Amino acid sequence: MEKQSRKYDAVVFDLDGTLLDTLDDLTASVNAAMEVCGIRQYTRDEVRSFVGNGIHKLMERVVPGGEEGPLFPKAYDFFKSHYALHCMDLTVPYPGIMDLLTWLKEQGYRTAIVSNKADFAVKKLNKQYFEGLVDTAVGEQEGIRKKPEPDMVNLALDELNVHAERAVYVGDSEVDIRTAGNALMDNIIVTWGFRERDFLREQGAKRMAENAEELRCLIEGYMQNR
């Protein structure tokens, strides 16, 4: 497809569950924090159901009493320090993602990562896995509202110098569906991440990709709604 005729100039990606399978490292850091606090361990599937709204919300969900619980500050601080050291131990890109990002760059698309993960971790993971392939990466920062509010996406689009109507948002969760809507962007939802396909459909997902090749075709406009 010729550049001048394509629908999008930029692709904004969620990170966890979309580009990277981070679940094993997240689970390990959650359980390391639980161990030092004397709280029960969580399964991978349990942690999978808790992620998507940032580290603070994740810890609210695993610490008894949430943010008001007496163990929350200790667990939260330990998780952050542990994850900063171990966020790349088991994390890997999903199949086909590296080829997709390489293709997007070759075709002249601008790309960004927008994640509710802490900004230091987003930038660290982007540099480790996607350096030279992703133009900008935005994580949770003080003073910027998290997804599903549009602020972080708008910041990324400003850095890319692309208007929302010329960009598509790619994610794997209900948070991502709402984020794209709030940012007035088209979206494509992937089914290999942290939520089940039927749930995503119930949450309003219209275009869904089962693998990286389908995602490429949807970005190009060669596939219709599924």
N, C-alpha and C positions, 0 to 999 in steps of 0.2 A: 504493500500500500504506500503510495506516495505521501511524503510528509505533509504537503499542502492540503491533501484531501482527508487526512485522518481526523478523528474526532478529538483526540487528546494530545496535549503537549507534555503532560506530566503525569506521573503515577505516584501517589502517596500511599505508603505501606504502613500498616501496623507491624509490630516486631514479633512479640511472643505469640506463637500459634499460627503465624502467617509466614514470616521469613525463617524464623529460627524455632526449633524445638527446644525450648528452655526448661521444660517441665521437670526433668530429673534434677537439674541444679537448683531450681526453686524448691522442690520437695526436700532435697538434702539440707538446704539452708533453713527452711522452716523447721525441720526436725532437729537440727542442731540447736536452734533457739529454744525449741520445746524442751530439749534435754536439759539445758542449763537452768531452765525455769521449773523443772519438775512437772511438765505438762505432757499429756499423752502424745504419742507419735501419730502422724497423719499419713494416710495412703496417698499414692500418686493420683488416684482418681479424685480423692477428696480435695487435694490441692488444686487439681485441674478445675474443679467447680468453683474455687474461691478466687482465681486470678482474673485479671481484666480491668481492675479499677485502681491499680497502683499498689505499691508496697504497704502503705499505711492501711488501706482497706483490707488487704490480704491478712495483715497481722491482727486487725480488729476481728476478723472472722475466725482466727485460730486460737486466740488468747481468750480464756474464760472471762466474761465480763466486758470483752471488747476494750475500747480505749479507756474506759473507766476502771478496768480491772487492775489490781495492784501490781500484777506482773507485766503489764503492757510495756512500760518504758524499758525495762530490762530486755524483754523479748524483742522489741522493735530495734533497739540499738544493736543487739547481738546479731540479729538477722542482717542488718545493713552491713556490718563489718564482715560477717562471714560471707555474704553473697558477693561483696566487693572482691574478695580473694578467690572465690570459687565459682564465679558466674560463667566460666568457660571450661569447667572440668568435663562435662558431659554434653554440653550444648552443641548442636549441629544444625546446619541449614537443612530444610526439608528437600526431598528429592526434586531436582530440576530447577531449584531456585537460582543457583549460581549461573546456569546457562541462560535463564530468563533475564537476570539483571545484566549480563553481558550483552544479550541481544538488545535490550532496551537502550543501553548506552550506545551501541553501534548504530541504532536507528535514530538516535538523536533525542530520545525522550529525556526529560528531566525527572529525577527521582528523589524521594524523601522518605525518611522513617519518622513516624510520629507515634510515641508510645507513652503510656502512663507509668512505665517503669522509671525509676530515678534517672535523672539526666546523666549522671556520671556513668551509670551502667549502660545506658543506651549508646553513649558516645564510645565507650570502651568496646562494646560488642560490635558496633558499626565499624570501628577501625580494625578490629581483629578479623572480621569475616568479610566485610564489604568495601574495604578501602579502595578508592578509585572507581567504584561502581555506583555508589549512592552519593548524591550531591550534598545532602544535608540531613542531619538527624536531630530530632527534638524530643527530649524527655521531660519528666515532671520537674518543674522549677517553681521557686517561690514567686508568687504574684501573677502566675498564669494559670487560669482555670484548666483542669484536666478534662480529658474526654469523658463524657460525650459532648461537653461544651466545645465550640469550634475554635477556641483561641489558639491552641497549639497547632492545629492544621493551618489556620490563617497565618501564623508566624512562619511556618514552613513554606507556604505558597508565596509569601512576601520574599523570602530568601531565594526562592526559585524564579521569582518574577513571572509567575503564571497566575492567571485568574482562575477562580474556582470552576467556572463553566468549561474550562479547557483542561481540567484535571479529573482523574478518577481515583477514588479511595478504595483500597483493598485491605480487608480485614477478615477476622474469623469469628466474631462474637456479636452479641446484641449491642454491646457498647459501640462497636464499630458501625453498625447499621445506624444507630442514633447519631453518632458523630458525623457521618456523611450527610445525613439529613440536616443537621444543624449548620453544617458548613455549606449547604446548598450545592452539594457535589453528587455526581453519579457514584455508585459503589458496585463493587464486585466482592462477594463473600466466598471465601475458600472453605472447603469442608474437611480439610485434613488437620484442623487446629484443635481448639479446646472446647468446642461445642458441637453437638450432634446436628445433622442435616435437618431433621424434622423440627427441632427446636428453632433453628435459624429461619426456617420457612415460616414458622409461627410468629417469629419476631419481625417479619417483613422482608426477608431477603428475597430478591427477585432474580438476580443473576448470580449463579453459584458455579464455582470451578472445583472439580474433583482432583485436578493435578495441574502442574505448572504449564503444560502445553495447552490445556483448556483455558487457563488464565491468560496466556498470551493471545489466544484467539479471541477471547472476550475483549481484551484491551484493543485489539485491532478492529473489532467489530465484525468478525467473521462468524460468530455464533450468536444465536438469538437467546432469549430468556429460556431458562431450563427449570 
